[in-house]
Amino acid sequence: MVNQRRKALERLWIGQCTVYEWKEVEDPITFVTTHKEVILHEEIKCKLSHKNISAISQTGAGAIVVQQIKLSLGNEFEIPAGCKITVTQNGKTADYARSGEPGMFIDHQEIVLDIFKGWA
């Protein structure tokens, strides 16, 4: 049953993502350790979705609109906090950062994302 649900979900996953982590890497020749962007996972099938959340201010300042960005992908992938995720979907590519713990489900995970602003 899980397999059929997963296959149905994967038909909706029209994007691909690559996950990067900022790691210490030692040069094998000089033995100097530097920080570099390292690929953890590449070309993962996924789906990026957007949801607008609005709240009306009690002070009369107007409505506040916040956009929530969510990434759905297989739950077999470990996506660490603070990593960079490059998503390509519908002909557009953008960089995001994982902002919270993933929602884990039987056949997939959902991760709330923020716009990537650079490595901390």
C-alpha positions in Angstrom: 0.0 0.0 0.0 2.8 2.5 0.9 4.5 1.7 -2.4 1.4 2.7 -4.4 0.9 5.9 -2.4 4.6 6.8 -3.0 4.3 6.1 -6.7 1.2 8.4 -6.9 3.1 11.1 -5.0 6.1 10.9 -7.2 3.9 11.6 -10.3 3.3 15.0 -8.7 6.9 15.7 -8.0 7.8 17.7 -11.1 11.0 19.3 -9.7 14.5 18.3 -9.0 16.8 19.4 -6.1 20.4 19.2 -5.0 21.3 19.4 -1.4 24.6 21.1 -0.3 26.3 21.3 3.1 29.1 23.7 4.2 31.9 21.4 5.4 35.5 21.4 6.4 37.5 19.8 3.6 41.2 19.0 3.9 43.3 19.4 0.8 45.1 16.1 0.2 48.3 17.8 -1.1 48.8 20.7 1.3 46.8 19.3 4.2 45.2 22.7 4.7 41.6 22.6 5.9 39.1 25.0 4.4 35.3 25.3 4.2 33.6 24.3 1.0 30.2 23.6 -0.4 29.8 19.8 -0.7 27.0 18.0 -2.5 25.1 15.6 -0.2 22.3 14.5 -2.5 21.9 15.2 -6.2 18.9 15.3 -8.6 16.3 14.3 -6.1 12.7 14.2 -7.4 10.7 16.8 -5.4 7.8 19.3 -5.5 8.0 22.9 -4.4 4.8 24.5 -3.2 3.9 28.0 -2.0 1.2 29.0 0.4 0.3 32.6 1.3 -0.6 33.2 4.9 -2.2 36.5 5.7 -3.0 38.2 9.0 -4.8 41.4 9.6 -3.1 43.8 12.0 -5.2 45.0 15.0 -3.4 48.4 14.8 -4.9 49.2 11.5 -1.5 49.1 9.7 -2.9 46.7 7.1 -2.7 43.1 6.3 0.6 41.2 6.7 1.2 38.5 4.0 3.7 35.8 4.6 4.6 33.2 2.0 5.4 29.7 3.2 7.6 27.6 0.9 7.4 23.9 1.3 9.5 21.1 -0.3 8.1 17.6 -0.6 10.5 14.7 -1.3 11.2 11.1 -0.3 11.7 10.4 3.4 14.9 8.3 2.8 17.0 11.5 2.3 18.6 13.1 5.4 18.5 16.8 5.0 20.5 18.5 7.8 19.6 21.9 9.3 21.4 24.8 7.7 22.0 23.2 4.4 21.4 24.8 1.0 18.9 23.3 -1.4 18.8 24.2 -5.1 15.4 23.5 -6.6 14.6 23.5 -10.3 10.9 23.4 -11.1 8.8 24.7 -14.0 12.0 26.1 -15.8 13.1 28.2 -12.7 16.0 27.5 -10.4 16.3 29.0 -6.9 18.3 28.4 -3.7 16.7 27.8 -0.4 17.7 26.9 3.1 16.1 24.4 5.4 14.4 26.4 8.2 12.9 23.8 10.4 12.5 20.1 11.3 10.9 18.1 8.4 7.4 16.7 8.7 8.0 13.0 8.3 5.2 10.9 6.8 5.0 7.2 5.9 6.0 7.8 2.3 7.5 11.3 2.1 8.8 14.3 4.1 7.9 18.0 3.9 10.4 20.6 4.7 9.6 24.3 5.3 12.2 26.5 3.4 13.5 30.0 3.5 15.2 31.9 0.8 19.0 31.1 0.9 20.9 34.3 2.0 24.4 32.8 2.3 26.4 30.5 4.5 26.5 31.5 8.2 
